[in-house]
Amino acid sequence: MGLRTLGASLRRAFWPAVSFVALAGLTACAVAPRLEDLSLASLADRPQLELTQTPFYPQELHQCGPAALATVLGASGQTVTPETLADEVYIPGRNGSLQVELLAAARRHQRVAVQLAPKLDAVLAPLLEQRPVLLLQNLGFARAPRWHYAVLVGWDAPANELILRSGGNRRERLSLTRFVQTWDLGGRWAVVMADPRQPPPQSVTARDWIAAIAPLESQRQPDLARTAYEAATQRWPSETLAWQALANARYALGDLPGAESALQAAVDITPDAAALNNLAQVRIERGCAVAALQALQLIAPIPPALASTIADTRRAAEAMPADAGCH
């Protein structure tokens, strides 16, 4: 019997033991954008920036998705041609590519696209790390959209303009007002590409990193997911969710001691009921009944939604013989 999923937007199954509890509330959903001052004047300390080494692939009709994706993949060190990606992401019936297809293609090429907050400063920050940003624009109107993928590669603060790889233009200079208008109409969707084997970008949050990594597990890349979660715990050592995600990945790979260690780190930060239950469960599987009961005793109060699950775990621990040594 499986467990509940981690979130509808991620479609990720948690540990397959009946008593394990899924992580709650992890989604990659964007929040409502806030009104912004349409000026780059705050960038006075870095008035101009352009990632000139970013690849450029002139976009053919309806092929902006594969070309833009090839651009950010190439900038991340993974060279893939738009022609190759077109076979993976282009949908002739729609004359374009869906965002979900772009994200899946990135993972197939051992990269993850981390969704950025729908704020102007969030899409500018990755450029300071030499990371171009893939984004969606609507060059038409709300009722008559004309969707377009472009890649943000720089800014010119004195001119109040942004610089993009867009269509057939290697350096499209777009006024900030026009950019925000088209980005607003496109839903303010933007992602930064990252190698999950490397430290997470400084410009992303722990939750957004974990949300981007989670699908790797369902795509049969558990080793890559584990490596990325380990990087998350190093970057955000006080983030309970990162330790729980790492425990998840280690458990899936059969590393029970590693899963227990990660869960212990999680409950040392926050004695979360779900994490303590999962810690008890992994101790049961290691033959550590007494230690499992000790973890369960720390759950106070017991959340009503988890009462039945925790009771099942307790019964399993009590039915075991006294510890004969964990394995």
SETORNU-906712 format. One record per residue (C-alpha): residue number from 1; x, y, z. Coordinates in Angstrom, 1 decimal, decimal comma. Layout:
BEGIN
PT|NUM|X|Y|Z
...
END
This chain:
BEGIN
PT|1|0,0|0,0|0,0
PT|2|1,5|3,3|-1,0
PT|3|1,4|6,7|0,7
PT|4|-0,2|9,9|-0,2
PT|5|1,7|12,0|-2,8
PT|6|3,9|15,0|-1,8
PT|7|1,7|17,4|-3,7
PT|8|-0,5|17,3|-6,8
PT|9|1,9|19,7|-8,6
PT|10|4,8|17,3|-8,1
PT|11|3,1|13,9|-8,4
PT|12|5,8|12,3|-6,2
PT|13|5,1|9,2|-4,1
PT|14|6,6|9,1|-0,6
PT|15|8,1|6,0|1,1
PT|16|6,1|2,8|0,3
PT|17|5,6|1,7|3,9
PT|18|2,0|2,1|5,1
PT|19|2,9|4,0|8,2
PT|20|5,1|6,6|6,5
PT|21|3,8|10,2|6,3
PT|22|4,2|12,4|3,3
PT|23|5,8|15,8|3,5
PT|24|3,1|18,5|3,5
PT|25|2,7|21,7|1,6
PT|26|5,6|21,4|-0,9
PT|27|4,5|22,9|-4,2
PT|28|6,0|24,9|-6,9
PT|29|3,0|27,2|-7,3
PT|30|3,8|30,9|-7,8
PT|31|2,3|33,5|-5,5
PT|32|0,5|36,6|-6,8
PT|33|2,9|39,1|-8,2
PT|34|3,3|42,5|-6,4
PT|35|3,3|45,9|-8,0
PT|36|6,8|47,1|-8,8
PT|37|8,6|50,3|-9,5
PT|38|9,3|50,0|-13,2
PT|39|12,8|51,3|-12,9
PT|40|16,3|49,7|-12,8
PT|41|17,6|52,6|-10,8
PT|42|18,2|50,4|-7,8
PT|43|21,0|48,6|-9,8
PT|44|23,3|51,6|-9,5
PT|45|26,1|49,4|-8,1
PT|46|25,9|47,3|-11,3
PT|47|24,4|49,6|-13,9
PT|48|25,1|47,3|-16,8
PT|49|25,4|43,5|-17,1
PT|50|25,3|41,2|-20,0
PT|51|26,0|37,4|-20,3
PT|52|27,7|37,7|-23,6
PT|53|28,9|34,1|-23,6
PT|54|25,3|32,7|-23,5
PT|55|24,7|30,6|-26,7
PT|56|22,3|31,9|-29,3
PT|57|20,1|29,8|-31,5
PT|58|17,9|31,9|-34,0
PT|59|14,3|30,7|-33,5
PT|60|12,3|29,5|-36,4
PT|61|8,6|29,8|-36,6
PT|62|6,9|28,2|-33,6
PT|63|10,3|26,8|-32,4
PT|64|11,0|29,3|-29,7
PT|65|10,7|26,6|-26,9
PT|66|13,4|24,3|-28,2
PT|67|15,7|27,2|-29,0
PT|68|15,3|28,9|-25,7
PT|69|15,7|25,7|-23,8
PT|70|18,9|24,9|-25,8
PT|71|20,2|28,3|-24,9
PT|72|19,9|27,9|-21,1
PT|73|21,0|24,2|-21,2
PT|74|24,1|25,3|-23,1
PT|75|24,8|28,0|-20,6
PT|76|24,7|25,4|-17,9
PT|77|27,3|23,3|-19,6
PT|78|24,9|20,8|-21,4
PT|79|25,1|21,4|-25,1
PT|80|21,9|20,2|-26,9
PT|81|20,7|21,5|-30,3
PT|82|17,3|22,9|-30,8
PT|83|16,6|20,3|-33,4
PT|84|17,2|17,5|-30,8
PT|85|15,0|19,2|-28,3
PT|86|12,2|19,9|-30,9
PT|87|11,6|16,1|-31,0
PT|88|11,2|16,1|-27,3
PT|89|9,1|19,2|-26,6
PT|90|7,5|20,6|-29,7
PT|91|3,8|19,9|-30,1
PT|92|2,7|20,4|-33,7
PT|93|-1,0|20,5|-32,8
PT|94|-0,3|23,5|-30,5
PT|95|2,4|25,1|-32,7
PT|96|4,6|25,3|-29,7
PT|97|5,9|23,8|-26,4
PT|98|4,3|23,5|-23,0
PT|99|6,2|24,5|-19,9
PT|100|5,9|21,0|-18,4
PT|101|7,5|19,6|-21,5
PT|102|10,4|21,9|-21,2
PT|103|10,9|21,0|-17,5
PT|104|10,8|17,3|-18,3
PT|105|13,3|17,7|-21,2
PT|106|15,7|19,5|-18,9
PT|107|15,6|16,6|-16,4
PT|108|16,2|14,1|-19,2
PT|109|19,4|16,1|-19,9
PT|110|20,4|16,0|-16,2
PT|111|19,5|19,5|-15,5
PT|112|16,7|21,0|-13,4
PT|113|14,7|24,2|-14,0
PT|114|14,0|25,9|-10,8
PT|115|11,0|28,2|-10,8
PT|116|11,6|31,7|-9,7
PT|117|9,4|33,9|-7,6
PT|118|7,2|36,1|-9,9
PT|119|9,1|39,3|-9,0
PT|120|11,4|41,4|-11,0
PT|121|14,3|41,2|-8,6
PT|122|14,0|37,4|-8,6
PT|123|14,6|37,1|-12,3
PT|124|17,5|39,6|-12,2
PT|125|19,3|37,9|-9,4
PT|126|20,5|34,8|-11,3
PT|127|22,3|37,0|-13,8
PT|128|24,7|38,0|-11,1
PT|129|25,6|34,3|-10,9
PT|130|26,2|34,1|-14,6
PT|131|22,9|32,2|-15,1
PT|132|20,5|33,3|-17,9
PT|133|16,8|33,0|-17,2
PT|134|14,3|31,2|-19,4
PT|135|10,9|33,0|-19,3
PT|136|7,5|33,0|-20,9
PT|137|6,0|36,1|-22,5
PT|138|2,7|36,9|-24,1
PT|139|3,4|39,2|-27,0
PT|140|-0,3|39,5|-27,8
PT|141|-3,3|40,2|-25,6
PT|142|-5,0|38,4|-22,7
PT|143|-7,8|37,2|-24,9
PT|144|-5,7|36,7|-28,0
PT|145|-2,3|35,4|-26,6
PT|146|0,8|35,0|-28,6
PT|147|3,1|32,9|-26,4
PT|148|6,8|33,3|-26,7
PT|149|9,8|31,9|-24,8
PT|150|12,9|34,1|-24,5
PT|151|16,1|34,1|-22,4
PT|152|17,0|37,1|-20,2
PT|153|20,8|37,7|-20,5
PT|154|21,3|41,2|-19,1
PT|155|20,2|44,7|-18,3
PT|156|21,1|48,3|-19,1
PT|157|20,0|50,3|-16,0
PT|158|20,7|53,8|-17,4
PT|159|18,5|53,0|-20,4
PT|160|16,0|51,2|-18,3
PT|161|16,2|48,2|-20,7
PT|162|16,6|44,5|-20,5
PT|163|18,5|42,4|-22,9
PT|164|17,2|39,0|-24,2
PT|165|17,9|36,3|-26,6
PT|166|14,6|36,3|-28,4
PT|167|13,4|35,0|-31,8
PT|168|15,9|35,9|-34,4
PT|169|17,5|38,6|-32,2
PT|170|20,7|37,8|-30,4
PT|171|20,4|41,1|-28,4
PT|172|16,9|42,2|-28,2
PT|173|16,7|45,4|-26,0
PT|174|13,3|45,7|-24,4
PT|175|12,1|48,5|-22,2
PT|176|11,4|47,4|-18,7
PT|177|7,8|48,6|-19,0
PT|178|7,3|46,5|-22,1
PT|179|9,0|43,5|-20,6
PT|180|6,9|43,5|-17,5
PT|181|3,8|43,9|-19,6
PT|182|4,5|40,8|-21,7
PT|183|5,8|38,9|-18,7
PT|184|2,7|39,7|-16,7
PT|185|0,5|38,5|-19,6
PT|186|2,6|35,3|-19,6
PT|187|1,9|34,6|-16,0
PT|188|5,3|35,7|-14,7
PT|189|6,7|32,2|-15,3
PT|190|10,5|32,1|-15,2
PT|191|13,1|29,4|-14,4
PT|192|16,8|29,2|-13,9
PT|193|18,7|26,1|-15,1
PT|194|21,0|24,2|-12,7
PT|195|23,1|21,1|-12,6
PT|196|21,7|19,0|-9,6
PT|197|25,2|17,7|-9,0
PT|198|26,4|21,2|-8,2
PT|199|25,6|23,5|-5,3
PT|200|22,2|25,1|-5,6
PT|201|22,1|28,6|-7,1
PT|202|22,3|31,4|-4,6
PT|203|19,2|33,0|-6,1
PT|204|16,8|30,2|-5,3
PT|205|15,0|29,1|-2,1
PT|206|15,3|25,8|-0,4
PT|207|11,6|24,9|-1,1
PT|208|11,9|25,8|-4,8
PT|209|15,1|23,7|-5,1
PT|210|13,5|20,7|-3,5
PT|211|10,4|21,1|-5,6
PT|212|12,5|21,1|-8,8
PT|213|14,5|18,0|-7,7
PT|214|11,6|15,9|-6,5
PT|215|10,5|14,7|-10,0
PT|216|13,9|13,1|-10,6
PT|217|12,9|10,3|-8,2
PT|218|9,8|9,4|-10,3
PT|219|11,9|9,6|-13,5
PT|220|14,2|6,9|-12,2
PT|221|17,1|9,1|-11,3
PT|222|17,3|8,5|-7,6
PT|223|21,1|8,8|-7,4
PT|224|20,9|12,3|-8,9
PT|225|18,1|13,3|-6,6
PT|226|20,0|12,1|-3,5
PT|227|23,1|14,1|-4,6
PT|228|20,9|17,2|-5,1
PT|229|19,3|16,8|-1,7
PT|230|22,7|16,4|-0,1
PT|231|23,7|19,7|-1,7
PT|232|20,5|21,2|-0,3
PT|233|21,4|20,2|3,3
PT|234|24,8|21,7|2,9
PT|235|23,4|25,0|1,5
PT|236|20,5|25,1|4,0
PT|237|21,6|23,0|7,0
PT|238|18,7|24,4|9,2
PT|239|16,0|23,5|6,6
PT|240|14,0|20,6|8,0
PT|241|12,4|19,9|4,6
PT|242|15,8|19,4|3,0
PT|243|16,8|16,7|5,5
PT|244|13,4|14,9|5,1
PT|245|13,8|14,9|1,3
PT|246|17,3|13,5|1,6
PT|247|16,0|10,8|4,0
PT|248|13,3|10,0|1,3
PT|249|15,9|9,6|-1,4
PT|250|18,3|7,5|0,7
PT|251|15,4|5,2|1,8
PT|252|14,4|4,7|-1,9
PT|253|18,0|3,6|-2,5
PT|254|17,9|1,1|0,4
PT|255|20,2|3,1|2,6
PT|256|18,4|2,7|5,9
PT|257|21,3|4,1|8,1
PT|258|21,6|7,1|5,8
PT|259|17,8|7,7|6,0
PT|260|17,8|7,4|9,7
PT|261|20,7|9,9|10,0
PT|262|18,9|12,4|7,8
PT|263|15,6|12,1|9,7
PT|264|17,5|12,5|13,0
PT|265|19,0|15,7|11,7
PT|266|15,5|16,9|10,7
PT|267|13,9|16,2|14,1
PT|268|16,9|17,8|15,9
PT|269|15,9|21,0|14,1
PT|270|12,1|20,6|14,4
PT|271|10,5|17,7|16,2
PT|272|7,9|17,4|13,5
PT|273|5,3|14,6|14,1
PT|274|5,6|13,2|10,5
PT|275|9,4|13,1|10,6
PT|276|9,4|11,4|14,0
PT|277|6,9|8,8|12,8
PT|278|9,1|8,2|9,8
PT|279|12,2|8,0|12,0
PT|280|10,4|5,4|14,1
PT|281|9,4|3,5|11,0
PT|282|13,0|3,3|9,6
PT|283|14,2|2,2|13,0
PT|284|11,6|-0,6|13,0
PT|285|12,9|-1,8|9,6
PT|286|16,4|-1,8|11,1
PT|287|15,3|-3,9|14,0
PT|288|15,5|-1,1|16,5
PT|289|12,2|-1,4|18,4
PT|290|13,2|0,4|21,6
PT|291|14,7|3,3|19,6
PT|292|11,6|3,4|17,4
PT|293|9,3|3,8|20,5
PT|294|11,6|6,5|21,9
PT|295|11,1|8,5|18,7
PT|296|7,3|8,0|19,0
PT|297|7,3|9,2|22,6
PT|298|8,6|12,6|21,4
PT|299|5,4|13,2|19,4
PT|300|3,3|15,5|21,5
PT|301|0,6|16,5|20,9
PT|302|-0,3|13,9|18,3
PT|303|-2,0|15,6|15,3
PT|304|-5,4|14,2|14,7
PT|305|-4,7|13,7|11,0
PT|306|-1,8|11,5|11,9
PT|307|-3,2|9,6|14,9
PT|308|-4,1|6,5|13,0
PT|309|-0,7|6,3|11,2
PT|310|1,3|6,9|14,4
PT|311|-0,8|4,2|16,2
PT|312|0,0|1,7|13,4
PT|313|3,7|2,5|13,8
PT|314|3,5|2,1|17,6
PT|315|1,8|-1,3|17,3
PT|316|4,5|-2,5|14,9
PT|317|7,2|-1,4|17,3
PT|318|5,6|-3,0|20,3
PT|319|5,1|-6,3|18,4
PT|320|8,8|-6,6|17,9
PT|321|11,1|-8,4|20,3
PT|322|13,5|-6,4|22,5
PT|323|16,3|-5,0|20,5
PT|324|18,8|-7,6|19,5
PT|325|21,0|-5,1|17,8
PT|326|20,1|-2,9|14,9
PT|327|21,3|-3,8|11,4
END
